[in-house]
Amino acid sequence: MPGPGTPGASGAVDRAFAAALYADPEADGGRGLDTGASLLAADPAADAELRRRGERFLRRAWERGWQPADVVRLVRRDLDETHVRLVAELIATEAVRYARVAPRWHAQLADIAADLEADRKAGTAPRSADRFSYATTALELYRLLLGLPAIEAVGPVPGTPVHLPAADGEPRMLTRIRALLAKAEGTDFPEEAEALSAKAQELMARHSIDEALLADRAHRGDVPGACRIGVDAPYETAKAILLDAVASANRCRSVWSSAFGFSTVVGFEPDLEVVELLHTSLLVQGTAAMTRAEAAQRASGRKRTKTFRQSFLMAYAHRIGERLAAAAEQVTADAAGAETAGTDTGGRALTAGGGGRLLPVLAAREVAVADRAERMFPETVRTRVRGVTDGEGWAHGTAAADRARVTGSGRT
């Protein structure tokens, strides 16, 4: 009997792949998947080789620009939880070979490992009932992985040299921002959420401006980076518009890839961090407000739930965009005025020669971000937004955006 990794085991996997992955599914009426699963189910010695092939498919995905969270998100959208569990296990195993990965990769791998551990402890991990079912799951997953196209890279491929930041922990400002947004998401009082979000946005703007000036004075030569943020159904158009509004207000560019369920955000690292934080918080706040408004509508006899939600979230995204843009302009103007007066955004005295640098520095960073985004996505198109047909949903969404006020005066 051949053992793992022997020619016999490899041959069984090759035959299964030839039937299930590389044959034309229309030509054989879809029977290739059953044939491949039967071959694997009949040969337990092929299991280890089958998993190794899965890890190779993942490595190919990384080399084509994909990251762990992207793959898990796509598998969850297009397949089911047994496939999600299998790809998570393969990712965790494949990642062991890398001594160093970029910070966002590290965070994604940590999230995947935490989900696997939580499922293990709770005993809720989905499992295939038999060998044939497991082989079918693996082949369906591998077929998806095999078909992943090349996409724009947003970080180094694992195994390549990575510059890791000093292990000083998260900046204190970001810790404060996280805490404020968590409180804003958790409160049932709109006025409290408004005040907390306003303070968080003020701190975000100060953090971004201070980082830009520090990089300029230190001649660090920072360049724009990029990250991906999931945009999940339903109502993904409204969610993508909300993310674009948050990105624009924080001097970033957002490009939505609807086919893959994510947007790519381009910007300088401090700005990318606050975009991720603020978008997540506003989406949580908006969804909670929508649920409350919808419940009130149903109580009065209304039944058009889908159109109400669609219009609500579109209005919410539109209004949030207006308010964020106004907030960004105000905070920047206040910071420029403070700099002219010889202080930074926190009221501290600037060093000699620092005055008057803020606006040119910010302008240069915006040009750099635009250039990076255009090089990454030279063929982007704008799409007309449709589907806003519910006046009450629009009115409630606009009101919710006003309650989730994120404009900061720039003053403490």
C-alpha positions in Angstrom: 0.0 0.0 0.0 1.6 3.4 -1.0 2.3 5.8 1.8 1.8 9.6 1.9 3.9 11.4 -0.7 4.7 8.2 -2.7 4.1 7.9 -6.4 1.0 5.9 -5.8 -0.6 8.5 -3.6 0.4 11.3 -6.0 -1.0 9.3 -8.9 -4.4 9.0 -7.2 -4.6 12.7 -6.7 -3.5 13.4 -10.3 -6.3 11.2 -11.6 -8.8 12.8 -9.3 -7.7 16.3 -10.4 -7.8 15.3 -14.0 -11.4 14.3 -13.7 -12.7 17.0 -11.3 -10.5 20.1 -11.9 -9.1 20.0 -15.4 -11.9 18.4 -17.4 -14.7 20.4 -19.0 -17.6 20.1 -16.6 -20.1 20.7 -19.4 -18.7 18.0 -21.5 -19.1 15.3 -18.9 -22.4 16.6 -17.4 -20.7 17.4 -14.1 -19.8 13.8 -13.4 -16.1 14.6 -13.1 -16.5 15.8 -9.6 -18.1 12.6 -8.5 -15.4 10.6 -10.3 -12.6 12.5 -8.6 -14.2 12.2 -5.2 -14.7 8.5 -5.6 -11.0 8.0 -6.5 -9.9 9.9 -3.4 -12.4 8.3 -1.1 -11.1 4.9 -2.2 -7.5 5.7 -1.4 -6.8 6.9 2.2 -3.1 7.0 1.4 -3.8 10.0 -0.8 -5.0 12.2 2.0 -1.7 13.8 2.9 -0.9 14.5 -0.7 -4.3 16.0 -1.2 -3.7 18.5 1.6 -0.3 19.3 0.2 -1.8 20.1 -3.1 -4.2 22.4 -1.4 -1.4 24.3 0.2 0.2 24.7 -3.2 -3.0 26.2 -4.6 -2.9 28.7 -1.7 0.7 29.6 -2.4 -0.2 30.2 -6.0 -3.0 32.5 -4.8 -0.6 34.5 -2.6 1.7 34.9 -5.6 -1.2 36.2 -7.6 -2.0 39.0 -5.1 -4.5 37.3 -2.8 -4.4 37.4 1.0 -5.8 35.0 3.6 -8.9 37.2 4.4 -9.7 37.6 0.7 -9.7 33.9 0.1 -11.8 33.1 3.2 -14.3 35.8 2.3 -14.7 34.5 -1.2 -15.0 30.9 -0.1 -17.7 31.9 2.4 -19.6 33.7 -0.2 -19.4 31.1 -3.0 -19.4 27.8 -1.1 -20.4 26.8 2.4 -19.0 26.4 6.0 -17.4 23.1 5.4 -15.3 24.7 2.7 -14.5 27.7 4.9 -13.3 25.4 7.6 -11.1 23.4 5.2 -9.5 26.5 3.7 -8.9 28.0 7.1 -7.1 24.8 8.2 -5.0 24.8 5.0 -4.1 28.5 5.5 -3.0 27.9 9.1 -0.9 24.9 8.1 0.7 26.6 5.0 1.5 29.7 7.1 3.8 27.8 9.4 6.6 27.8 6.9 6.9 31.6 7.0 9.1 33.1 9.8 8.1 36.7 9.1 5.0 38.1 7.5 3.7 41.7 7.0 1.6 43.1 9.9 -1.7 42.8 8.0 -0.9 39.2 7.1 -0.1 38.5 10.7 -3.5 40.0 11.8 -5.4 38.0 9.3 -3.7 34.7 10.2 -4.3 35.4 13.9 -8.1 36.0 13.2 -8.2 32.7 11.2 -6.5 30.8 14.0 -8.8 32.3 16.6 -11.9 31.3 14.6 -10.5 27.7 14.3 -9.8 27.5 18.0 -13.3 28.9 18.9 -15.0 26.3 16.7 -12.9 23.6 18.3 -13.7 24.6 21.8 -17.4 25.0 21.0 -17.6 21.8 19.1 -19.3 23.6 16.2 -16.8 23.0 13.5 -18.5 21.7 10.4 -17.3 18.2 9.3 -17.9 16.1 6.2 -19.8 13.0 7.2 -17.7 10.5 5.2 -14.6 10.2 3.0 -16.6 10.8 -0.2 -18.1 14.0 1.2 -14.7 15.2 2.4 -13.1 14.6 -1.0 -16.0 16.4 -2.7 -15.5 19.4 -0.4 -11.8 19.5 -1.1 -12.2 19.3 -4.8 -14.9 22.0 -4.9 -12.6 24.2 -2.8 -9.6 23.5 -5.0 -11.6 24.3 -8.1 -12.3 27.7 -6.7 -8.7 28.3 -5.8 -7.5 27.1 -9.2 -9.7 29.7 -10.9 -8.6 32.7 -8.8 -7.3 35.4 -11.2 -4.3 37.6 -10.6 -5.2 40.8 -8.8 -3.4 43.9 -7.6 -0.9 43.1 -4.9 -1.3 45.1 -1.6 1.7 43.8 0.2 4.7 41.5 0.0 4.2 37.8 -0.8 5.0 35.7 2.3 8.6 34.5 2.3 10.0 37.7 0.8 11.9 40.2 3.0 9.6 42.2 5.2 10.3 45.4 7.1 8.5 45.0 10.4 7.8 48.1 12.5 9.3 48.4 16.0 7.4 46.3 18.5 6.2 49.2 20.5 2.5 48.2 20.4 -0.3 50.2 18.9 0.0 54.1 19.1 -1.8 55.4 22.1 -4.0 57.6 19.9 -5.3 54.6 18.0 -6.1 52.8 21.3 -8.1 55.8 22.4 -9.9 56.0 19.1 -10.8 52.3 19.3 -12.2 52.7 22.7 -14.3 55.7 21.7 -15.8 53.9 18.7 -16.5 50.8 20.7 -18.5 52.9 23.1 -20.3 54.6 20.2 -21.3 51.2 18.8 -22.5 49.9 22.2 -24.7 52.8 23.4 -28.5 52.9 22.7 -28.5 56.7 23.1 -28.0 58.6 19.8 -26.7 61.7 21.5 -24.0 59.8 23.3 -23.0 58.0 20.1 -22.8 61.4 18.4 -20.4 62.8 21.0 -18.2 59.7 21.1 -17.9 59.5 17.3 -17.2 63.3 17.0 -14.3 63.0 19.5 -13.0 59.9 17.6 -13.1 61.7 14.3 -11.3 64.7 15.8 -8.5 62.4 17.2 -8.3 60.6 13.8 -7.7 63.9 12.0 -5.1 65.0 14.5 -3.3 61.7 14.3 -3.2 61.8 10.5 -1.9 65.4 10.4 0.7 64.9 13.1 2.0 61.7 11.3 2.2 63.6 8.0 4.2 66.5 9.6 6.4 64.1 11.5 7.3 62.1 8.4 8.1 65.3 6.5 10.4 66.7 9.2 12.1 63.3 9.7 12.5 62.9 5.9 11.3 59.3 6.3 10.4 59.0 2.6 7.0 57.3 3.4 5.1 56.1 0.3 1.4 55.1 0.0 0.4 51.6 0.8 -2.9 49.7 0.3 -5.2 47.3 2.1 -8.4 45.5 1.3 -11.7 45.8 3.2 -14.6 43.4 2.7 -17.8 44.7 1.2 -20.3 41.9 1.8 -23.9 41.4 0.6 -26.6 42.4 1.0 -26.7 46.1 0.0 -23.0 46.0 -1.0 -23.4 49.1 -3.2 -24.3 51.2 -0.3 -21.6 49.7 1.9 -19.0 50.4 -0.8 -20.2 54.0 -1.1 -19.9 54.4 2.7 -16.3 53.0 2.6 -15.4 55.4 -0.3 -16.8 58.3 1.7 -14.7 57.4 4.8 -11.6 56.9 2.6 -11.9 60.2 0.7 -12.3 62.1 4.0 -9.1 60.6 5.2 -7.0 61.3 2.1 -7.3 57.8 0.7 -8.7 56.3 -2.5 -11.1 53.4 -2.6 -11.7 51.1 -5.6 -14.6 48.5 -5.3 -14.1 45.1 -6.8 -17.7 43.9 -6.7 -16.9 40.5 -8.3 -14.6 39.6 -5.3 -16.5 41.2 -2.4 -13.9 43.8 -1.4 -12.6 47.3 -1.9 -9.0 48.2 -2.1 -8.1 51.3 -0.2 -4.9 53.2 -1.1 -3.3 55.7 1.2 -0.5 56.3 3.8 -0.5 53.7 6.6 -1.8 56.0 9.4 -4.7 56.9 7.2 -5.4 53.4 6.2 -5.6 52.4 9.9 -8.2 55.1 10.7 -10.3 54.2 7.6 -10.5 50.6 8.7 -11.6 51.7 12.2 -14.1 54.4 11.2 -15.7 52.4 8.4 -16.3 49.4 10.6 -17.8 51.6 13.4 -20.1 53.6 11.1 -21.3 50.4 9.4 -22.2 48.9 12.8 -23.9 52.1 13.9 -25.8 52.4 10.6 -27.0 48.8 10.6 -28.2 49.2 14.2 -30.1 52.4 13.4 -31.6 50.7 10.3 -32.8 47.8 12.4 -34.5 50.1 14.9 -36.1 52.2 12.1 -37.3 49.1 10.3 -38.9 47.7 13.4 -40.8 50.9 13.9 -41.9 50.7 10.2 -43.1 47.1 10.6 -45.0 48.1 13.8 -47.0 50.5 11.7 -47.9 47.9 9.2 -45.2 48.5 6.5 -43.9 45.4 4.7 -41.4 46.6 2.0 -38.4 45.7 4.0 -35.8 45.3 1.2 -36.5 48.6 -0.5 -36.5 50.4 2.9 -33.1 48.9 3.8 -31.6 49.7 0.4 -32.7 53.3 0.5 -31.8 53.7 4.2 -28.2 52.6 3.7 -27.8 54.6 0.5 -29.0 57.7 2.2 -26.8 57.0 5.3 -23.7 56.6 3.1 -24.5 59.8 1.1 -25.1 61.9 4.2 -22.1 60.5 6.1 -19.9 61.4 3.1 -21.1 65.0 3.2 -20.4 65.3 6.9 -17.0 63.6 6.8 -15.9 65.8 4.0 -16.9 68.9 5.9 -15.2 67.6 9.0 -12.0 66.9 7.2 -11.9 70.5 5.7 -12.6 72.0 9.1 -10.0 70.1 11.0 -7.4 70.8 8.4 -8.2 74.5 8.4 -7.9 74.6 12.2 -4.6 72.7 12.1 -3.2 75.0 9.4 -4.2 78.0 11.5 -2.6 76.5 14.6 0.6 75.9 12.6 0.7 79.5 11.4 0.3 80.5 15.1 3.3 78.3 15.9 1.6 75.3 17.6 0.7 71.8 16.5 -2.8 70.2 16.5 -2.5 69.6 20.2 -1.5 73.2 21.0 2.2 72.4 21.6 4.9 74.8 20.3 6.4 73.8 16.9 10.1 73.8 16.3 11.7 76.5 14.3 11.1 76.3 10.6 7.9 74.2 11.0 5.4 76.8 10.2 3.5 76.8 6.9 4.4 73.2 6.0 1.1 71.5 6.6 -0.9 72.3 3.4 2.0 71.6 1.0 2.7 68.3 2.8 -0.9 67.2 2.7 -1.1 68.2 -1.0 2.0 66.2 -1.8 0.6 63.1 0.0 -2.7 63.4 -1.9 -0.8 63.5 -5.2 1.2 60.4 -4.2 -2.0 58.5 -3.2 -3.7 59.4 -6.5 -0.7 58.3 -8.5 -0.4 55.0 -6.6 -4.1 54.3 -7.1 -4.0 55.1 -10.8 -1.0 52.8 -11.3 -2.8 50.0 -9.4 -6.1 50.5 -11.2 -5.5 52.1 -14.6 -8.9 51.1 -15.9 -11.4 51.9 -13.2 -14.9 53.0 -14.3 -17.7 54.9 -12.5 -21.1 53.3 -12.2 -24.4 55.0 -11.9 -26.1 54.1 -8.6 -29.7 52.8 -8.9 -32.2 51.3 -6.6 -33.2 54.2 -4.3 -36.9 54.0 -4.5 -38.1 54.3 -0.9 -38.6 57.9 0.4 -39.1 56.9 4.0 -36.0 54.7 3.9 -34.0 57.7 2.5 -35.4 60.1 5.2 -34.6 57.6 8.0 -31.1 56.9 6.6 -30.3 60.6 6.4 -31.5 61.2 10.0 -29.4 58.2 11.2 -26.3 59.7 9.5 -27.0 63.0 11.3 -27.2 61.2 14.6 -24.0 59.3 13.9 -22.3 62.7 13.6 -18.6 62.4 13.2 -17.7 66.0 12.6 -15.2 67.3 15.1 -14.6 71.0 15.7 -10.9 70.4 16.1 -11.1 71.8 19.6 -11.1 69.8 22.9 
